């Protein structure tokens, strides 16, 4: 079962990579050369290509470092007993990170999509006559649920074919087997617990991969917009805000990777993949600065739809797989005090991201 899970995770990760590269680098909207480019809203006195180039280089390295710190903190914190996954403090910190991810979807990504797809640069028909942002976010959330449930269902069926479980279930009734029947019952009970543990581990792994997908899409898109602009007034504020944003978002993802109990090689790969996506987006935006027009209709549509799909995924993951799963779990349900602390952590994380929205 674990080999199947590893193979599926590798296939899913490869599919994500191919999809992102095609969507950002080869989708017509991302390489728009449309003549219908709108005039930017900012003052031209802020436009300085040479200074913007230096600021973008600073952004690449600072965002990379802070992303690495954020995603690696939970992984190395496991050696501290207070931060073990079964401890209350871990749940509180995870709730804080979940609040960050939830606010990222609601406050950062979704409004950006609304703004882009309702821009005056787009034709009234159909972009101003139908709420495409809400529709795509809805489809994305339902699709995430579908992937979540079908993946779990497939692996739970494969887990039930465990030969040990079949042996236990084939034991004869008590009156025929005597003392041996108690051994069979115990074996069946033990295998039931093992199956439940495997399914929970699978859930954590599905959550980690799907959450990384949503974060990666958002990170590349925002990096692309930073790399493509030469507005120094915008870039300076974005660098500081994105550093905090990536660090806190990385903490949330790092906690999920920790619970997935991957080997160190896969943990390092997922952490690296998260850390390089925003810097990669910045570099890609710099390379495409001559052809990528952030205010062209095609680019607004492409980035707006990607943001909408990313927001639906992030909102679903934060509410269903992270917050609801923890707050409705046995540990939280046994302690009102722990629930209140965790709610405070959620609001603190979401509030912090809401403050950062002023600059991003």
C-alpha positions in Angstrom: 0.0 0.0 0.0 2.8 2.4 0.9 4.5 1.7 -2.5 1.2 2.5 -4.3 0.9 5.7 -2.3 4.5 6.8 -3.1 4.0 6.0 -6.8 0.7 8.0 -6.9 2.2 10.9 -5.1 5.1 11.0 -7.5 2.8 10.9 -10.5 0.6 13.6 -9.1 3.6 15.8 -8.4 4.9 15.4 -12.0 1.4 16.2 -13.3 1.3 19.4 -11.2 4.7 20.5 -12.5 3.8 19.9 -16.2 0.4 21.7 -15.7 2.0 24.8 -14.1 4.7 25.1 -16.8 2.2 24.8 -19.6 -0.3 27.2 -17.9 2.3 29.9 -17.2 4.8 29.6 -20.0 2.8 28.5 -23.0 -0.8 29.5 -22.4 -1.7 32.3 -24.9 -2.7 34.7 -22.2 0.7 34.5 -20.4 2.6 35.4 -23.6 0.2 38.0 -24.7 1.3 40.4 -27.4 -2.1 41.9 -27.7 -2.3 45.5 -29.0 -5.2 46.1 -26.6 -3.1 46.8 -23.6 -4.6 49.2 -21.0 -2.7 52.0 -19.5 -1.4 51.2 -16.0 -3.0 52.9 -13.1 0.2 53.9 -11.4 2.3 57.0 -11.9 5.0 56.7 -14.7 7.5 58.5 -12.4 7.8 55.2 -10.5 8.9 53.3 -13.6 12.7 52.7 -13.6 13.9 49.5 -15.4 17.4 49.5 -13.9 16.4 50.1 -10.3 13.5 47.6 -10.7 15.9 45.0 -12.0 18.1 45.3 -8.8 15.0 45.2 -6.6 13.8 42.0 -8.4 17.2 40.3 -7.8 16.9 41.2 -4.1 13.3 39.8 -4.1 14.5 36.5 -5.6 17.0 35.8 -2.8 15.1 37.2 0.2 11.8 35.4 -0.8 13.8 32.1 -1.3 15.4 32.3 2.1 12.3 33.3 4.0 10.3 30.5 2.2 12.9 27.9 3.2 12.8 29.1 6.8 9.0 29.0 7.0 8.5 25.5 5.5 11.5 24.0 7.3 10.6 25.3 10.8 7.9 22.7 11.5 10.0 19.9 10.1 12.9 20.6 12.5 10.7 21.6 15.4 9.6 18.0 15.7 12.7 17.3 17.7 11.3 19.6 20.4 8.8 17.5 22.5 6.3 20.4 22.8 5.9 20.5 19.0 5.2 16.8 18.5 2.0 16.3 16.3 0.1 14.7 19.2 0.7 17.7 21.5 -1.8 20.5 22.1 0.8 23.2 21.2 1.2 21.6 17.7 -2.6 21.9 17.1 -2.6 25.6 18.2 0.4 26.4 15.9 -1.3 24.4 13.1 -4.5 26.4 13.6 -2.5 29.6 13.3 -1.0 28.4 10.0 -4.5 27.2 8.8 -5.8 30.7 9.4 -3.0 32.1 7.3 -3.9 29.8 4.4 -7.7 30.6 4.7 -7.0 34.3 4.7 -4.7 33.8 1.7 -7.6 32.4 -0.3 -10.2 34.8 0.9 -8.3 38.1 1.2 -5.3 37.8 -1.2 -6.1 35.5 -4.1 -9.9 35.8 -4.5 -10.1 39.6 -4.6 -7.2 39.7 -7.1 -9.1 37.5 -9.4 -12.3 39.6 -9.0 -10.3 42.7 -9.8 -8.6 41.2 -12.9 -11.8 39.6 -14.4 -13.8 42.8 -13.8 -11.2 45.1 -15.3 -12.3 47.8 -17.7 -9.7 46.4 -20.1 -11.9 43.4 -20.7 -15.0 43.3 -23.0 -18.3 43.6 -21.3 -19.5 40.4 -22.9 -18.9 38.0 -21.3 -16.5 39.1 -18.5 -18.7 41.8 -17.0 -22.0 39.8 -17.4 -21.1 36.6 -15.5 -19.2 36.1 -12.2 -16.4 34.0 -13.6 -14.3 34.3 -10.4 -16.9 32.8 -8.1 -17.8 30.1 -10.7 -14.2 29.0 -11.3 -13.5 29.0 -7.5 -16.6 26.9 -7.0 -15.5 24.4 -9.7 -12.0 24.3 -8.2 -13.3 23.5 -4.7 -15.6 20.7 -6.0 -12.7 19.3 -8.1 -10.5 19.3 -5.0 -13.2 17.5 -3.0 -13.4 14.9 -5.9 -9.6 14.3 -5.9 -9.6 14.1 -2.1 -12.4 11.6 -1.8 -11.6 9.4 -4.8 -8.0 9.1 -3.9 -8.8 8.2 -0.3 -11.5 5.7 -1.6 -9.1 3.9 -4.0 -6.4 3.5 -1.4 -8.8 2.3 1.3 -10.0 -0.4 -1.0 -6.4 -1.5 -1.7 -5.8 -1.5 2.1 -8.7 -3.8 2.7 -7.1 -6.4 0.5 -4.4 -6.9 3.2 -3.9 -10.7 3.5 -3.5 -10.5 7.3 -7.0 -8.9 7.5 -8.4 -11.7 5.3 -6.8 -14.4 7.6 -8.3 -12.7 10.7 -11.8 -12.5 9.1 -11.6 -16.1 8.1 -11.3 -17.4 11.7 -14.1 -19.7 12.9 -16.7 -18.8 15.6 -15.8 -19.0 19.3 -17.5 -22.2 20.0 -15.6 -24.1 17.4 -12.1 -22.6 17.9 -12.0 -22.2 21.7 -9.0 -20.2 22.9 -7.7 -19.7 19.4 -10.7 -17.6 18.6 -9.6 -14.9 21.0 -6.3 -14.7 19.1 -8.2 -14.3 15.8 -10.4 -11.6 17.3 -7.3 -9.8 18.6 -5.6 -10.0 15.2 -8.6 -8.7 13.5 -8.9 -5.8 15.9 -5.1 -5.1 15.5 -5.4 -5.0 11.7 -8.5 -2.8 11.9 -6.4 -0.3 13.9 -3.5 -0.6 11.4 -5.9 0.0 8.4 -7.4 3.1 10.2 -3.9 4.4 10.8 -2.9 3.9 7.2 -6.0 5.7 6.0 -5.3 8.6 8.3 -1.7 8.7 7.0 -3.0 8.7 3.4 -5.3 11.6 4.2 -2.4 13.6 5.5 -0.4 12.9 2.4 -3.3 13.8 0.0 -3.7 17.0 2.0 0.0 17.9 1.8 0.1 17.4 -2.0 -3.1 19.1 -2.9 -2.3 22.0 -0.5 1.1 22.4 -2.1 -0.6 22.5 -5.6 -2.8 25.5 -4.5 0.0 27.4 -2.9 2.4 26.8 -5.9 -0.1 28.1 -8.4 -0.7 31.2 -6.4 3.1 31.7 -5.7 4.1 31.5 -9.4 1.3 33.9 -10.4 2.3 36.5 -7.8 6.0 36.0 -8.6 5.2 36.5 -12.3 3.5 39.8 -11.7 6.4 41.0 -9.6 9.0 40.0 -12.2 7.0 41.6 -15.1 6.5 45.1 -13.6 9.1 47.9 -13.6 7.1 49.9 -11.1 9.6 50.4 -8.2 6.9 51.9 -6.0 5.0 48.6 -6.1 8.0 46.3 -5.9 9.5 47.8 -2.7 6.3 47.2 -0.7 5.8 43.8 -2.2 9.2 42.4 -1.2 8.7 42.8 2.6 5.1 41.7 2.4 5.9 38.6 0.3 8.7 37.6 2.6 6.3 37.5 5.6 3.6 35.9 3.4 5.8 33.1 2.2 7.2 32.4 5.6 3.8 32.0 7.3 2.3 30.1 4.4 5.4 27.8 4.5 4.7 27.1 8.1 1.2 25.9 7.3 2.5 23.6 4.5 5.4 22.4 6.6 3.0 21.3 9.3 1.1 19.2 6.8 4.3 17.7 5.3 5.3 16.8 8.9 2.0 14.9 9.6 2.3 13.1 6.2 5.4 11.3 7.6 7.4 11.3 4.3 11.0 10.3 4.2 13.6 13.1 4.4 14.2 13.0 0.7 10.5 13.6 -0.2 10.2 16.2 2.6 13.2 18.1 1.2 11.8 17.9 -2.3 8.4 19.3 -1.3 10.1 22.0 0.8 12.4 22.9 -2.1 9.5 22.9 -4.6 7.5 25.3 -2.4 10.5 27.6 -1.7 11.6 28.1 -5.4 8.1 28.7 -6.9 7.8 32.4 -6.1 11.5 33.2 -7.0 10.9 31.1 -10.2 7.9 33.2 -11.0 9.9 36.4 -10.5 12.6 35.2 -12.8 10.1 34.0 -15.4 8.4 37.4 -15.2 11.8 39.1 -15.8 12.5 36.9 -18.8 9.0 37.5 -20.3 8.9 41.3 -19.4 9.1 42.2 -23.1 6.2 39.9 -24.2 4.2 39.6 -21.0 1.8 42.6 -20.6 0.2 42.5 -17.2 -2.7 44.8 -18.3 -3.5 43.1 -21.6 -6.8 41.4 -21.8 -5.3 38.0 -22.4 -3.0 38.2 -19.4 -5.8 39.5 -17.1 -7.9 36.5 -18.1 -5.2 34.0 -17.7 -3.9 35.2 -14.3 -7.5 35.9 -13.1 -8.7 32.4 -13.8 -5.6 30.8 -12.3 -6.1 32.9 -9.1 -9.8 31.9 -9.0 -8.9 28.2 -9.2 -6.1 28.6 -6.6 -8.5 30.4 -4.2 -11.1 27.7 -4.4 -8.6 25.1 -3.7 -7.0 27.0 -0.8 -10.3 27.8 0.8 -11.5 24.2 0.6 -8.3 22.8 2.0 -8.2 25.3 4.9 -11.8 24.9 6.0 -12.3 21.2 5.3 -9.0 19.3 5.5 -7.3 21.5 8.0 -9.6 23.4 10.4 -12.7 21.1 10.3 -10.6 18.0 10.6 -8.8 19.3 13.7 -11.7 21.0 15.4 -14.0 18.0 15.0 -11.2 15.5 16.1 -11.3 13.7 19.4 -8.5 15.8 21.0 -10.2 19.1 20.3 -13.6 17.9 21.2 -12.4 16.8 24.7 -11.2 20.3 25.6 -13.1 23.5 25.2 -10.1 25.4 26.5 -7.9 24.0 23.6 -10.6 24.9 21.1 -10.7 28.5 22.3 -6.9 28.8 22.1 -7.0 27.3 18.6 -9.8 29.7 17.5 -7.7 32.6 18.8 -4.7 31.3 16.8 -6.9 31.0 13.6 -8.0 34.6 14.0 -4.5 35.8 14.7 -3.1 34.1 11.6 -6.0 35.4 9.4 -5.7 38.9 10.9 -1.9 39.0 10.2 -2.5 38.1 6.6 -5.3 40.7 6.4 -2.8 43.4 7.5 -0.4 42.2 4.8 -3.1 42.6 2.2 -2.6 46.4 2.4 0.8 45.9 0.6 0.0 43.0 -1.7 
